[in-house]
Amino acid sequence: MNIDQPLTDREAVSKIQDVIEGMDGYSLYEDSIHEHEEVVLCIARKGLEKHLLVISKDGSIPNTEFTGKEIKSGSVSVLECELSHENASVLRSKFDFTNPVLIGKTDSYGFGDRLGNAGPAHLRAVKEAGFKPVLAQQSIRELERTKRTAEEVMDAASWSVFQEGYHDGFGADGDHLKTTQDIDRMVKAGFTMFTIDPSDYVVNEVKQMTEEELQSSYENLPWEEIEDTPKDLLDRFEFSDIELNTGYKINPSIRDIKEGMVKYGRVITHTRMMASYISATYPDHPSELELSVDETNAPTTLFEHYLVASELDRLGVELVSLAPRFCGDFEKGIDFKGDLDQFRDEYVEHLAIAEKFGSYKLSIHSGSDKFSVYEVVGSLNLGAVHVKTAGTSYLEALRTIAECEPDFFREIMAFSLRRFDEDKKTYHISADLSKIEDPSKAREEELPEYLDDNNARQVLHVAFGSVLSGDLPEAKGFKKRLMNALEKNEELHYSNLEKHFHKHLSPFSVK
């Protein structure tokens, strides 16, 4: 073959294309062509399977650490390699851009990919948007429900950036981590962003406590871990002049201070413990920390946000982002429900608090399809934002199924309806089953409309684990059929995802 030119040269690329064309049934992803030392690598598809192809520049059998089988294209020897974990590890050792990076305090977008095949479309959507992609993002709950490993999530991201030739850096978020064991699991897989979920330590009942109950709970906080005393903390916040750069003044009462500490005191100590565990156990591992306090019964007040941020700052915990519980309803898979003017006013003040303690990003959780919120945040053009999505990519996969495999979509929709009462238990949603038409009675051309209906979207959203895990007899084989259909219709799947995420990202165009 004899390639002497760099791979940016059109003639050299053409030679690689000729090699692929000489192999029966393979089609090349042209952006995936890369060179390393004396070999050229690319991704090509044959049937429903993708392979990494390794080709020596002189056409001889490649000398490489990748494992695969030798096939021929005329006189050229090609090593055909599976997109396996072992080969992904070798890929990351040779190409730095296939490893996650620290995103820092700049605009970023979290793309949860529950199926592991949406990454290329996510990258195409975000490329010109001015956001850094957090491409590998999965919560512990999602890993358990989909029966994926953290390594599989990371590998899917690495193969995606290689396929798309995306060299601008991606993040990897171990989402909703509750224990040090969760941290271990994600560090081992190479994740670099750690979203701490301290929801088990939030005391939502503070508003209902009597003065005596509140005082007792306040005095019994772990003050040694807080490195403070009940009196000193009260004095510090009661008599401090809390004025934000917007001119807004926070004037908490004694009751507000006690409620805030009882509600979030153990959140603060747990977060500090998790942060200390990462730095002590993995001192050389690149890491950035997000705190999620969005899963509470009531919105995070400005004082509560200030309290948590100031205490973590005092205790030496640096955040890259924080997710408050904003006003209104951030239900899964549908747009924001609530007063947008109130959201706008409070968002500005939450942002001012973030700027006071290191200018960390405000993180919008359950961020899928919150188009009206995107418009507000984009129009403000203030500070940095992180948006976290997950289920919406799964729903766009189902849109593709509705368009190309209508009978299979009917099966998934009917199964999800039957699973709804059980699967909705861990979600905050408002879907009304009585408003969803029996999928067996819908015409084929009407099936994609289920993905435009809020009730059906939420039913499909919450049933993802039941559909993908294969634990239930009714769903045996669902995941394999789903993946095969999406591979067979890859360009339609990518197109649906790209269009959907352009709709997500375009409101931020001012930023």
Secondary structure, 3 states (H helix, E strand, C coil): CCCCCCCCCHHHHHHHHHHHHCCCCEEEEEEEEEEECCEEEEEEEECCEEEEEEEECCCCCCCCCCCCEEEEECCEEEEEEECCHHHHHHHHHHCHHHCCCCCCCCCEEEECCCCCCCHHHHHHHHCCCCCEEEEEEEEHHHHHHHCCCHHHHHHHHHHHHHHHCCCCCCEEEEEEECCHHHHHHHHHCCCCEEEECCHHHCCHHHHHCCHHHHHHHHHCCCHHHHCCCHHHHHHHHHCCCEECCCCCEECCCHHHHHHHHHHHHHHHHHHHHHHHHHHHHCCCCCCEEEEECCCCCCCCCHHHHHHHHHHHHHCCCCCCEEECCCCCECCCCCCCECCHHHHHHHHHHHHHHHHHCCCCEEEECCCCCCHHHHHHHHHHCCCCEEEEECHHHHHHHHHHHHHHCHHHHHHHHHHHHHHHHHHHHHCCCCCCHHHCCCHHHCCHHHHHHHHHCHHHHHHHHHCHHHHHHCCCHHHCCHHHHHHHHHHHCHHHHHHHHHHHHHHHHHHHCCC
